[in-house]
C-alpha cells in the first residue's frame, strides 16, 4: 500500500528557510574575510584591542579632551576660539569628574594635572603629549605662554591668555569670562582706582 506524498507544514518550511539562510550567511562571512596576515579592505572597521590593554595610539586618540580641542591654535581661526575650546573642555571634564566639585581648581598646574588624569580624580581627559601642554606640563596659549586661570566660583573659571606679546596684564591680553564673553580694551585692564 502506498501513502500519498505528505505536504510539509508552513512551520516546517519556515524552519528549513531559516537554516538555509543561516548557512548561506556563514558561508558568505567565511569566504569574504581577508586571508590571515593581510590587511582588511579599505572601509572596514579595524578590530578593537583586547579589553584593558589599548595601545598608546588608540588610547590617545579616544580621549574626550583631545577631540574637544581639535583646532586649538589653528592660525586660520581667531585666538578667542582657543579659549572657547579650552573652556568647553573644562566644562566637559567637570561634568564627568564628579569628585572635582569639592576640590575647586584655579592654578594652571592643578588644572593641567587634573586634565591629564593626575589629580584627585584619576580621569585622563587630555593626552599628556597634547600640544596644549608646554615642557613643564602647563596649559599654554597659541603663543606658548602659560594661561592664567581664575576660579570665580565653583565650576566658573575665567581664562586669560597673555596674547601675542606674551606678557600678562597688557592691552593685547585675551580674557574669556565663564559666560562666554570676552573683555577688551579698558575693561580688560581697568585703570587703578587710586
C-alpha positions as CSV (number, residue, x, y, z in Angstrom):
1,X,0.0,0.0,0.0
2,X,1.4,3.4,-0.9
3,X,0.9,6.5,1.0
4,X,0.2,9.8,-0.6
5,X,3.1,12.3,-0.5
6,X,2.9,14.4,2.6
7,X,3.0,18.2,2.1
8,X,5.3,19.9,4.6
9,X,3.6,22.2,7.0
10,X,4.2,26.0,6.8
11,X,6.1,25.9,10.2
12,X,8.5,23.2,8.8
13,X,9.1,25.2,5.6
14,X,10.0,28.3,7.8
15,X,12.5,26.3,9.8
16,X,14.2,25.0,6.7
17,X,14.3,28.5,5.2
18,X,16.0,29.8,8.4
19,X,18.5,27.0,8.3
20,X,19.3,27.7,4.6
21,X,19.7,31.5,5.2
22,X,21.9,30.9,8.3
23,X,24.2,28.5,6.4
24,X,24.4,31.0,3.4
25,X,25.2,33.8,5.8
26,X,28.0,31.8,7.5
27,X,29.5,30.8,4.1
28,X,29.4,34.4,2.9
29,X,31.1,35.7,6.0
30,X,33.7,32.9,5.9
31,X,34.7,33.5,2.3
32,X,34.6,37.3,2.4
33,X,37.2,37.6,5.2
34,X,40.8,38.5,4.1
35,X,43.4,35.8,4.5
36,X,45.4,35.8,7.7
37,X,48.2,38.3,7.7
38,X,46.6,40.6,5.1
39,X,45.1,43.9,5.9
40,X,41.3,44.4,5.9
41,X,39.9,46.1,2.8
42,X,39.5,49.9,2.9
43,X,36.3,51.0,4.6
44,X,36.2,48.1,7.1
45,X,36.3,48.7,10.8
46,X,39.6,47.6,12.4
47,X,39.2,45.1,15.3
48,X,39.1,46.5,18.8
49,X,42.2,46.0,21.0
50,X,42.0,43.4,23.8
51,X,40.0,44.8,26.8
52,X,42.1,46.7,29.3
53,X,45.2,46.7,27.0
54,X,44.7,49.5,24.5
55,X,47.8,50.5,22.5
56,X,49.1,54.1,23.1
57,X,47.8,55.4,19.7
58,X,44.3,54.1,20.4
59,X,44.3,55.5,24.0
60,X,45.5,58.9,22.9
61,X,43.0,59.1,20.0
62,X,39.9,58.5,22.1
63,X,40.4,60.9,25.0
64,X,37.4,63.3,25.0
65,X,39.5,66.4,25.7
66,X,41.7,65.7,22.6
67,X,38.5,65.7,20.5
68,X,37.2,68.9,22.1
69,X,40.4,70.7,21.5
70,X,40.6,69.9,17.7
71,X,41.6,73.2,16.1
72,X,43.2,74.6,19.2
73,X,45.9,77.1,18.0
74,X,44.7,77.0,14.4
75,X,46.1,80.1,12.8
76,X,43.1,80.4,10.4
77,X,40.8,80.9,13.5
78,X,40.8,83.8,15.9
79,X,42.7,83.3,19.2
80,X,39.4,83.7,21.1
81,X,38.4,80.3,19.6
82,X,41.2,78.6,21.5
83,X,39.9,79.9,24.9
84,X,36.4,78.9,24.0
85,X,37.6,75.3,23.1
86,X,39.6,75.0,26.3
87,X,36.6,76.4,28.4
88,X,34.3,73.8,26.7
89,X,36.9,71.1,27.6
90,X,37.0,72.2,31.2
91,X,33.2,72.2,31.4
92,X,33.0,68.7,30.0
93,X,35.7,67.5,32.3
94,X,34.0,68.9,35.4
95,X,30.7,67.4,34.3
96,X,32.3,63.9,34.1
97,X,34.7,64.2,37.1
98,X,32.0,64.4,39.9
99,X,34.6,64.5,42.7
100,X,36.1,67.8,41.5
101,X,33.1,69.7,42.8
102,X,34.5,69.5,46.3
103,X,38.0,70.4,45.2
104,X,37.9,73.6,43.1
105,X,40.8,74.2,40.7
106,X,42.3,77.6,40.0
107,X,46.0,77.3,39.3
108,X,47.2,76.3,35.8
109,X,49.3,73.4,37.2
110,X,46.4,71.9,39.1
111,X,44.1,72.2,36.2
112,X,46.6,70.7,33.8
113,X,47.4,67.8,36.1
114,X,43.6,67.1,36.6
115,X,43.0,67.1,32.8
116,X,45.9,64.6,32.3
117,X,44.3,62.3,35.0
118,X,47.0,63.1,37.6
119,X,44.7,64.8,40.1
120,X,42.4,63.7,42.9
121,X,40.0,62.2,40.3
122,X,42.1,59.9,38.1
123,X,40.2,60.6,34.8
124,X,42.6,61.2,31.9
125,X,40.8,63.8,29.7
126,X,43.6,65.2,27.5
127,X,46.6,63.2,26.3
128,X,49.8,64.1,28.2
129,X,51.6,64.8,24.9
130,X,49.0,67.2,23.5
131,X,50.4,70.4,22.1
132,X,48.4,72.5,24.6
133,X,50.9,71.5,27.3
134,X,54.4,73.0,27.5
135,X,57.5,71.2,28.7
136,X,56.6,72.0,32.3
137,X,53.1,70.4,31.8
138,X,51.3,73.7,31.9
139,X,48.4,74.7,29.7
140,X,49.5,77.3,27.1
141,X,48.0,79.7,24.6
142,X,48.8,79.5,20.9
143,X,52.0,81.6,21.5
144,X,53.3,79.1,24.0
145,X,52.7,81.2,27.2
146,X,51.1,79.6,30.2
147,X,47.4,80.5,30.6
148,X,46.1,82.3,33.7
149,X,43.0,80.8,35.3
150,X,40.7,82.5,37.9
151,X,38.0,80.5,39.6
152,X,35.3,83.0,40.2
153,X,33.1,80.3,41.9
154,X,32.7,76.5,41.8
155,X,32.7,75.5,38.2
156,X,33.0,79.1,36.9
157,X,36.5,79.7,35.6
158,X,37.7,82.6,33.6
159,X,40.7,82.1,31.2
160,X,43.3,84.7,30.3
161,X,46.0,84.5,27.5
162,X,48.9,86.9,27.5
163,X,48.4,87.4,23.8
164,X,51.0,87.9,21.1
165,X,53.3,90.0,23.3
166,X,53.5,87.0,25.7
167,X,53.1,89.4,28.8
168,X,50.1,89.2,31.1
169,X,48.2,92.3,32.1
170,X,48.8,94.2,28.9
171,X,46.4,95.6,26.3
172,X,46.6,92.6,23.9
173,X,45.6,90.0,26.5
174,X,42.6,87.8,25.7
175,X,40.2,87.3,28.7
176,X,37.3,84.9,28.4
177,X,34.7,85.1,31.2
178,X,32.8,82.0,32.4
179,X,29.7,83.0,30.5
180,X,31.5,83.2,27.1
181,X,32.0,86.9,26.7
182,X,35.4,88.5,26.2
183,X,36.8,91.6,27.9
184,X,38.7,94.0,25.7
185,X,40.4,97.4,25.9
186,X,39.9,99.3,29.2
187,X,37.6,96.6,30.6
188,X,40.4,94.1,30.2
189,X,42.8,96.1,32.4
190,X,40.8,98.8,34.3
191,X,42.8,101.8,35.4
192,X,43.8,101.9,39.1
193,X,41.2,103.3,41.4
194,X,43.9,105.4,43.2
